[in-house]
Amino acid sequence: MRSQKLKIKNRKGLILNAHLELPANQKPNYYAIFAHCFTCSSSLGAVRNVSRALTKDGFALVRFDFTGLGRSEGEFADSHFSANVEDLIDVHSYMTEHFDAPSLLVGHSLGGAAVLVAASQISQIKAVATIGAPADVEHVKHLFSHGIDEVKEKGEAEINIGGRPFKINTNFVEAFDRTDLPAIVKDLRKPLLILHSPIDTIVGINNAEKLYVSAHHPKSFVTLDNADHLLSKEKDSLYVGEVIGTWVKRYFPQVENTMLDTEGEQLVGHLNIVEDNFTTSIQTKNHTMIADEPASVGGSDFGPSPYEYLNAALAACTVMTLKMYAERKKWDLQEVFVYISHSRKHSNDLNIEVEKPKYLDHISKKLKFVGNLDNQQKERLKEIASRCPVHKTIASEVIFDTKILDL
C-alpha cells in the first residue's frame, strides 16, 4: 500500500489536503472516499487504518481534510455541515476527472451523515458505510451550544471543543438546521452499512437504530462491541475496514485480476515503461509481486528493489534450510533470524588478492538463533546456512541463456 498526496480545489477555490491510499499493486478495482468526524482530520489513526484495510480489498481510497480543518485551507466557520457535503461532492468530481469515479462513500460520525447526503446527490455512488453516525444533524449542535447565544448577539463567537478553540458564525449554526437526515436515508435506495458501538457515549446507539429503520433494504448493521466513538483502539478501526471491504463485495461486480502469462517459465516480469516508470509487475503461477526503485534514484518506491528481492530469496532459502537441518538433527531451534545486505566493496578493503584490484559484490549475512543450542550447534548451523541452494547459486558461476520472443 502506498499513499499519494493530492491537492484538491473545492468550489470556493480553497485547497483541500488529501491522500490517495492505493492497493499494493497500485491498480485499484474501485475508488472510495472517506469523510472524517466533526473537528477531526484525515490524519486520525482510525481514518488511516480503515483506509488501509480497504486497500487490501482492491480499493483506492481518498481521505481528505474538510475545509478549515487539518491542513486544508479555509476557516473552521466555513466547515459547517452543508460545506462538508459540498467538499465531498467536489472531491468526487476531482477523482472522476483525474482518476475514476468513486463508487463507495465511508463516513465517520458527522462525516457519516455527510456521506449519506452526498450519496443522495451523486449518481455514481453504489454503496455507503457509516461509522458512529448521528441520525439527526442537529445532534452535533450540543458541542457548540454554549456559543450559540453569543453568535446570535455578535454574529460570531469563539468556542471550545475538546480543548481546542474554534470560531463559528451565524451561517455555521444555521447550516445544522437544514437537513432532514432520516428522510434522505429513506429515499437513498442504495446499499447501506451502519456500524455503531453500543457503548458510544458521543453518538448513542439509538442513532443507528433510527437510521436503520429509516433505510430501505439492502441495509446491514454491525455492532462494534467495546469500541469507543473515535475507534481509538487500532484493532477496532482495522476491523471496521475489514468488515466494510467484505460487505461491499456483495454489491460490486467481481473483478478478475489480470494475470501475466509465464509462458511455461517459473515467473515473468513486466514493465510498462510509458505508464509505470520503474514499477515492475512480477508474476509466478500463483503469486504476484511488485518491484521498484527507491525515490532517491528516481523510482516510486512501490515495492522492494531488485537487490532487495535477491536478498529476500537468500534470506528465505537460508532459514528454510536451517529449519530442515535442525529438525532432522532434532535440535531445539525455535526461531531463526537472518539479516542480509548487498553492497559493492573494493578487493583491497576486503583483503582479497586478485590479479587486478577491483570492486566486488559483497553480501553480509548475519544469523540469530532462538532455542537451547550450544556453541558447537550454532557453528554447525552457520556452516549449513552457506549451503542453502540460493546461497550456492549466487556463489557459483551461473550460465545465462537469453532469447528474444516474438510478440
C-alpha positions, -999 to 999 in steps of 0.1 A, spaced: 0 0 0 12 35 -9 -2 69 -1 -2 97 -28 -6 133 -17 -33 153 -35 -43 190 -35 -79 194 -45 -96 228 -51 -132 230 -40 -159 252 -54 -148 281 -32 -113 280 -45 -99 266 -13 -73 238 -14 -83 206 4 -54 184 17 -59 148 6 -42 114 5 -50 87 -20 -43 52 -5 -36 26 -32 -35 -12 -31 -2 -29 -31 -2 -35 -69 -11 2 -75 -40 -10 -97 -73 -4 -79 -105 -21 -89 -127 6 -74 -123 41 -57 -138 52 -24 -139 84 -3 -136 87 35 -152 116 54 -138 122 89 -156 131 121 -165 166 134 -134 187 142 -111 158 133 -88 154 103 -78 128 78 -47 120 98 -67 105 126 -54 70 133 -88 54 128 -92 71 94 -58 58 82 -64 23 95 -99 20 78 -85 33 46 -55 10 45 -76 -20 54 -99 -13 24 -69 -12 0 -64 -49 7 -98 -55 -9 -87 -37 -41 -100 -2 -33 -81 31 -37 -94 54 -10 -92 91 -7 -91 106 28 -91 144 30 -95 173 54 -127 192 53 -125 230 48 -108 247 77 -96 215 93 -63 196 93 -41 210 65 -69 222 42 -74 259 36 -103 280 50 -117 288 84 -135 264 107 -166 286 105 -167 276 68 -167 239 78 -204 237 86 -224 206 76 -235 219 42 -199 228 33 -188 193 43 -213 178 18 -201 202 -9 -164 192 -2 -174 156 -6 -190 163 -39 -161 184 -51 -136 156 -41 -157 131 -60 -157 154 -91 -119 157 -89 -114 120 -86 -138 113 -115 -118 138 -137 -83 127 -128 -87 90 -118 -120 72 -118 -154 79 -103 -155 68 -67 -184 43 -61 -182 39 -23 -185 65 4 -174 59 40 -181 84 68 -173 86 105 -195 104 130 -207 136 114 -188 125 83 -212 96 82 -241 120 80 -224 139 53 -218 108 31 -254 99 33 -264 133 20 -237 133 -7 -246 98 -18 -282 111 -25 -267 137 -49 -240 116 -66 -254 90 -91 -221 71 -93 -222 61 -57 -232 24 -54 -229 19 -16 -225 38 16 -210 28 50 -213 49 82 -194 46 115 -209 61 146 -231 84 126 -259 106 141 -294 102 128 -300 139 133 -275 166 122 -287 189 149 -273 163 173 -239 179 169 -251 214 180 -247 204 217 -210 206 211 -211 243 204 -244 252 222 -225 273 247 -217 298 219 -250 300 201 -263 329 222 -231 349 215 -234 341 178 -270 355 178 -258 386 196 -225 393 178 -227 373 146 -197 351 156 -182 335 187 -151 316 198 -160 282 212 -140 253 228 -145 218 216 -123 190 230 -99 216 244 -94 233 211 -107 268 202 -128 273 171 -146 303 156 -182 299 145 -207 323 129 -244 326 121 -241 306 89 -223 278 107 -251 274 133 -280 277 108 -264 251 84 -271 224 110 -308 230 109 -314 225 72 -311 187 68 -337 160 74 -314 131 75 -340 103 81 -360 115 51 -328 115 29 -319 79 41 -354 67 33 -351 79 -3 -315 68 -7 -322 33 -21 -286 23 -21 -269 -4 -1 -262 9 34 -239 -5 61 -243 10 96 -215 3 121 -220 16 156 -208 8 191 -234 1 218 -213 20 243 -208 51 222 -211 80 246 -208 107 219 -234 95 195 -258 70 212 -267 36 197 -303 48 192 -290 69 163 -280 37 145 -315 23 151 -332 54 137 -310 53 105 -316 16 101 -354 18 105 -355 48 80 -335 30 53 -348 5 28 -331 -28 20 -304 -37 12 -293 -25 46 -270 -40 72 -260 -33 108 -228 -44 126 -222 -37 163 -188 -26 173 -186 -42 207 -165 -23 233 -153 3 208 -153 40 216 -167 67 193 -133 76 178 -122 40 174 -91 48 193 -81 11 195 -62 1 164 -79 -33 164 -114 -17 162 -106 6 132 -89 -23 113 -119 -45 120 -142 -17 106 -121 -16 74 -122 -53 70 -159 -55 76 -167 -28 50 -144 -44 25 -161 -78 29 -196 -63 29 -193 -41 -1 -182 -70 -24 -218 -81 -24 -227 -50 -43 -198 -47 -67 -190 -68 -98 -162 -92 -91 -131 -80 -110 -108 -107 -123 -71 -99 -115 -52 -97 -148 -26 -124 -146 6 -123 -166 13 -155 -186 46 -171 -175 46 -189 -209 59 -221 -192 87 -204 -172 89 -200 -135 80 -163 -135 76 -133 -157 85 -97 -151 67 -69 -169 73 -31 -170 51 -7 -189 78 20 -193 54 47 -206 30 44 -176 48 29 -147 83 44 -145 103 17 -127 74 -1 -111 76 -37 -123 50 -65 -121 63 -99 -113 41 -130 -117 46 -166 -108 20 -192 -114 2 -184 -81 17 -152 -68 20 -115 -78 48 -91 -66 58 -56 -72 94 -44 -77 106 -8 -79 135 15 -72 136 39 -42 127 76 -47 164 85 -42 172 71 -77 140 83 -94 117 54 -86 83 54 -69 93 30 -41 61 9 -46 80 -23 -38 113 -38 -30 143 -31 -53 158 -59 -74 187 -64 -50 162 -64 -20 144 -93 -38 178 -110 -42 185 -106 -5 149 -118 3 155 -150 -18 187 -157 0 171 -150 34 141 -172 28 162 -201 14 186 -198 44 160 -200 72 141 -228 54 173 -248 50 182 -243 87 147 -254 97 150 -287 78 185 -294 91 177 -287 127 145 -308 126 165 -337 111 190 -334 138 163 -329 164 179 -298 177 160 -272 197 160 -245 171 127 -225 177 133 -194 156 160 -181 132 167 -146 120 189 -138 91 200 -102 83 213 -96 48 228 -66 29 243 -64 -5 269 -38 -15 299 -33 -37 333 -33 -19 368 -29 -32 390 -60 -31 417 -41 -11 391 -33 16 381 -70 17 418 -81 19 412 -103 -11 441 -109 -35 431 -107 -72 451 -103 -104 438 -68 -108 423 -49 -78 386 -41 -84 352 -37 -68 334 -69 -60 298 -78 -50 297 -83 -12 268 -99 8 267 -97 45 248 -125 62 242 -123 100 224 -151 119 205 -151 152 192 -183 167 165 -188 193 165 -221 212 185 -242 235 216 -246 214 253 -249 224 281 -231 206 290 -262 186 255 -265 172 254 -228 164 287 -231 144 273 -260 125 242 -241 116 264 -213 104 281 -237 80 247 -251 68 235 -215 62 261 -213 34 248 -245 18 213 -234 10 205 -237 -27 202 -199 -33 235 -192 -15 253 -218 -36 237 -204 -68 248 -168 -60 283 -180 -51 288 -201 -82 293 -193 -118 258 -190 -135 252 -197 -172 226 -175 -187 206 -183 -219 188 -152 -232 165 -153 -261 141 -128 -278 105 -139 -281 82 -127 -309 51 -108 -298 
